[in-house]
Amino acid sequence: MLATSRSASHCPRFGIHAKFARGILCFNTPLPALASFEFRMPHRSIEFFFRGETIEVEGPALDTTVLAWLREYRRAIGTKEGCAEGDCGACMVVVGELEGGQLRLEAVNACIQFLPTLDGKALFTVEDLTLLSGGGLHPVQQALVNAHASQCGFCTPGFVMSLWAQYENHAAGISR
């Protein structure tokens, strides 16, 4: 079922392979059998910055999404699930990464972003904006209020996070 190799060419034809630092992991099993296999990071934890502290998650399941982790393990319910396919934006969060000594913020869909991808980065949700704005509304939130720019409100946290990343990157002089 599982084998290790130093190159993808040694994986059997139609085998699925994943590259890791120690080699390539080959899955020589038909896809339906893999559906019941639980993908975990063996003996490795991930660390990321969240709500003012460094969070360490021991051996997270590789298929755990950021959205599932936020809602199920941290009870951060401001981030919503809409389509669960990355199309609607209701689940938008912001991931920060240092680039050239500056924090670059990128809005990502939490429903399709896997938790292990946060290793060494920072995660921001709509609930964080209150803390970052000294308890009040962030200018992006205030602009949405002033312009009556919300419909039912379900997707609004996603809109806010996308706009917040652009606002902060622009203020810091960071461009795509």
N, C-alpha and C positions, 0 to 999 in steps of 0.2 A: 504494500500500500504506500508506504513512504520510503524514500531513498534520498541520499544526499549525493551531490555531484559537484564537480568544480566548474562545469560548463553546461549550458542549456542543451548543447548538442548531445549530451549523454542521457538526457531524459528520453524515454521511449516515445515513439511517434504518438501523437495525440495526448501525450502526458501534459499535465499542467505543471508549471514550474514557477517558483518564486525565488528571487535573488536575495540572499542574506550575506552578511560579512564573512561568514565561514564557508560559504559555498552556495549551492543552489538546492533548494528543497523540491523534490519531484513528487508529484501525486500521480501514481500509476493506477488510479481508480476511476471508474466512470463517474461522471458528475452527480447522478442521483445518490450514490453512496457517500459522496462528500457532503451532501446536504445535512447529514446527521453528525458530521465531524465538527467538533468545537475548536475553532482556531484561537489559541491563546499564545501570548508571547511567553516563551519558556524562560523562567528565572530572570525576568527583566521587568523593571518598573519604568513608568514614565513620570516625568515631573513637568509641571507647568504652573504658571502664575494665575491665580484666580481669587478675586475678592480680597486682595491685600496679603495673600499668603501663598507659599509654594505648596502645591498639592502633589502628593505622590500616590499613584495608583499602581498597585502590585499586579503584574501579569494580566493586564486587561485583555478581555476577549477582543480579537482583532476586528470583529464585525460590530462592536458596540459603537453606535453613533454618538456624536457630541450631544445631540438632542436627547437621546435616551439617557445618557449619563446625567445631564442637567436635570431633567424632569424626574427620573426615578431615584437617583442617588443623592442629589443635592436639593431636591424640591424647589428648583428654580423654574417656576411655572410661567414666567413672563414670556419665555420663548415658546412659541406655539407650533404645533404640527398641523400643516395644512394638507399638502398633496403627498408628502413623504417621497417625492421624486426630485426635489430641487428646482421645481418650476415656479412655485407661487411666491416664495420669499417670506412667508410667515415665520419661518424658523431662523431667520438671519441673525447671526452673531458676528462678532469681530474678533479676529485672531491677530495678535501683534507679534512682530518678530524684529529683532535688532538687525539693521542693515547699515553698515558704515557708521555705527555709533548712534543712529537715530531709530526710533521705534516706528516701523512701517505697519500701518493697520490695513487689514483686508477683510471685507465683508464676505462671509462664507455661509452656505446653507448648512445648518447644523444637522439636518436630516440625512445628508449624504456625506458628511465629513466624519471620518472615523476618529475615535478618541486617541489612538496612538499617534496620529499626526500632530497632536498638540505638544509632543515632547519638546521641551526647551523653549516653548513659546508662551504667550499670554492670551487668556480668554476673557472676553468682555461680553456681557449680556445687557439687556435693556435695564435690568435692575441696578447695574453698576453706574448708570448715568446719574442717578440721584446722588450717589456717594461722590462721584467725580465732579459734580456741579455744586457741591456744598449744601446739599439738601433740597435745592430747588430744581426747576426745570433747566435742562441744558438748552442753549440757544436754538438748537435744531428742534427740540421738542416745542419750545415756545413759538417758533416760526410755524410749525404745523398747527398749533392751537390758534394762533392769530389768523391763519389762512383758512381755517375750518377744513383742514386737509385730511380728515379722517372720515371713513365711511362707517362701517359697523364697528371698527376698532380691532378686529381679530388680526389683521395683517399689519396694523400700525406699528407694533414693536419691531417687526422686520424692516419696515420703511425707515424707522428712526435709526436703527443700527447701521443700515447702509448709508444713510445721509451723514451719520456721526463719523463714520470712518473717512468719508470724503472731506468733511469739514475739518477734522483734525489733521489729516494728511496735507490738505491745502494750507492750513495755518502753519504747519511745520515745514512747508516748502518741498514736500515729497510728491513726486508724480509717478504715474504708472509707467 
